[in-house]
């Protein structure tokens, strides 16, 4: 078949059908859709089916697609094994088809997952047809395998499919052709368990790496995918992202539930296919339950419906979000999917019937439009307008929380604003927006000035005044002052693919291009210091240029496989060496006197910077080193392998792995702080920070989208990170949290510079603008009269220590007869006049706090007492007396009663209800029970945490009114809320990074403050509304053992005015429209 640009043949070599003149790429449209006309014959002979390819003998044809045929095959040597071989059809070798074969082999090679088909190799036949050798999967499509299975087992299978697609997405690969035929399942011969394999990455698209250097054509006339499982954006030929795979998964879920996809293609004729794609784009799908023969819960309808939303902004944002909703369904928890509201359905109706509402006459138009608007948007909205607005406002609020937790602050604010526009009285949304703007105030933009009519390839700020040097995509260098005006004549050097580096002293700028030219510019005089040819090859990437920390040397790695070092001041070539392998990364050490280079094959060579003498030559290691990262002090460097393993190198020694953790790869860029000897490593997904003395990665920050630039303010432990879509994020890496000013308009920046003394930030964007912002100095929220005070009884038992008592202004030395035994637990009564201490010697001591005098000593039957609670008046004590038993002690009657609650193993926490009628106990196995204090009999069923077989301490606490019972434990890493009377679960488990550590109720049981321990150094807190079980504040960091919440306030619920929302939206730079995110342009005056 002819390639693109050549005349079309009259008939298709595959099916024999005439090819229309409009056919994209000269390919037969019928074959592009994977269809064959009735009666079309197969032109491959039976003999070709028995041909040998390399060491493989083809056995049977087991499948075919638009471009390739799949055979079962057998290898006889060097070992005997079976495989599937996918071979390109004769005559189908157009550029895009070859590109797909290459993309599929590369995609499979990038991933390693047991549920993805294994690739054994790739090659070409003697006549030049490419082929792939893959694992032979003796399975059937997932929908066929799942027939007759209960819904629960279907969901287990579907979760495995989601898991493998999520794995592909994490590796930057979008499948784009998910369908049951590409998900094969069979039963294992040994244990009978299902084995699942995901196949066919021929249409895969890379989000972060290149799968093929060739172009895969995807135009509006040449769509890719299978119509029944194709997302609306894919059907219209638009750009796709991971949410397109979410849609396809939703269709598969729909089919598993209903027995057929939401839309069924009856005929494969081109006209029917195009009509079908129009239905995919415009027609609302039915509910899965309307098609299903087996009943299932309505929540599954809403989950499937949300996954196949037409508008991808309303779809699950990721496969992980879809999986989490299914997990919530499995745990009988509320799901995030919601039924569509009336107003949304009305808009869809008008859009579907626009031809009817737009008939020829104005009268008819008015009648039809009035009928639609009045009949749907008025009558139906009148019946459910408040409920509908509340439901969608709540949906946007939950989306805002999701974006907030992903670090995408600007999108979160946009969702919060839309939530309040939908329902201005949404109390939680008003509180969350006020809290978000307190923690992430939107920076005031004071400059937005065009400085280039060309895209800016790179930029570097220099000096203290705010000057910047930029280089455009076509080789124009401009020197710009702080107000955006040129301060020196521009210099045109030409060429393309420019790479730049600035000397540490910010006095020399080095520039190279792909044509092999190199320039030095003096940033004081703006003159060219040096101009010359590289001498053999061009720089291949920005990691291939590096100044030494002392500025004496400048190293460049070239495309001709050479390494060269020049004088850092005048450009004189000091030495140049040629190698057999491509150099890929460089780093100086020993204050610039040593130089290390990593090569593509994993080899690493250390040189003397001055003369190129080789000091160390380390051959390829088992984990191939691909990136070198300079260390802040300039004495050492770090290696990063293709598997993300980090090792430190100094004094020419072998790399020393200093962490068991792995960083995300590939490296995008790195930054360091010489003063504190910190190194920051940036990948496309996260930032990792470590110190020269550290033995592990001390901080990690997930990024909502890839980083583009960075600047550090180490004196305040702050990092300003430019991102592609989320603007500039301010990260407090000491406290491990995003905080401070949001600069959401500063997207896709090539350079960022903070001027702390001026509270000013400047940046350069790729589209040629200088922006400047007034930024807020991050500091704790101000104290208010609503400040929270940590409650004694809620402090985890293992934290109620001697040190904690002292922190609450209780002088231990002042307490008379204070035992020498270890204090195991402590408590106070409500007004704080009595102090209770439980000790490891088997005694409970009670003191008068004001006098320090001993009030009473109670002997218990075991020195392994573990937990203690007292009533508000201090009269009744409850404690774990001995293994498996709980004691209740009445201080007035001196009566002690013991009993064994009817659950669990041993008890690590207990709580007396405020009305003193009930006792809640928590066991080490994660079970809880509420018992009647009078009868000592259970009044609820046993409640259970998901402990995954672990035995660990669990804690429980009644709320001040007794309405709720709160429990938490380490194994399932969640706080759980139960009805204080019935023991039924309420809301959803509350989770965050780390282990649940502490919680307290506030505001007459309206709010809950949760604290998670991230590590030994820091904890995070958050405030939740117990009306809707959504957070009303972002996460904030507190230091270990700091239980002083006096500067934490419950956010106000004052309603935002429309004017205030408009101002927030304008400064935020984006808003949410019906079809997704919309940029808010700056006013012309600005």
Secondary structure, 3 states (H helix, E strand, C coil): CCCCCCCCCCECCCCCCECCCCCHHHCCHHHHCCCCCCCCCCCCCHHHHCCEECCEEEEEEEEECCCEEEEEEEECCCCCEEEEEEEECCCCCCHHHHHHHHHHHHHHHHCCCCCECCEEEEEECCCCCEEEEECCCCCEEHHHHCCCCCHHHHHHHHHHHHHHHHHHHHCCEECCCCCHHHEEEEECCCCCCEEEEECCCCCCEECCCCCCCCCCCCCCCCCCCCHHHCCHHHHCCCCCCHHHHHHHHHHHHHHHHHCCCCCCCCCCCHHHHHHHHHHHHHCCCCCHHHHCCCCCCHHHHHHHHHHCCCCCCCCCCCHHHHHHHHHHHHCCCCCCCCCCCHHHHHHHHHHHCHHHHCCCCHHHHHHHHHHHHHHHHHHHHHHHHHHHHHHHHHHHHHHHHHHHHCCCHHHHHHHHHHHHHHCCCCHHHHHHHHHHHHHCCECEEEEEEECCCCCEEEEEEECCCCEEEEEECCCEEEEECCCCCEEEEEEECCCCCCEEEECCCCCEEEEECCCCEEEEEECCCCCEEEEEECCCCCECCHHHEEECCCCCEEEEEECCCEEEEEECCCCCEEEEEECCCCEEEEEEEHHHCEEEEEECCCCEEEEECCCCCEEEEECCCCCCEEEEEECCCCCCEEEEECCCEEEEECCCCCCEEEEEEECCCCEEEEEEECCCCEEEEEECCEEEEEECCCCCCCEEEECCCCEEEEEEEHHHCEEEEEECCCCEEEEECCCCEECCCEECCCCCEEEEEEEHHHCEEEEEECCCEEEEEECCCCCCCCCCCCCCCCCHHHCCHHHCCHHHHHHCCCCHHHCCCCCCCCEEEEEECCCCCEEEEEECCCEEEEEECCCCCEEEEEECCCCCCCCEEECCCCCEEEEEEECCEEEEEECCCCEEEEECCCCCCCEEEEEECCCCCEEEEEECCCEEEEEECCCCCECCCCEECCCCCCCCCEEEEECCCCCEEEEEECCCCEEEEEECCCCCEEEEEECCCCEEEEEEEECCCCEEEEEEECCCCEEEEEEEECCCCEECCCCEEEECCCCCCCCCCCCCCCCCCHHHHHHHHHHHCEEEECCEEEECCCCCCC
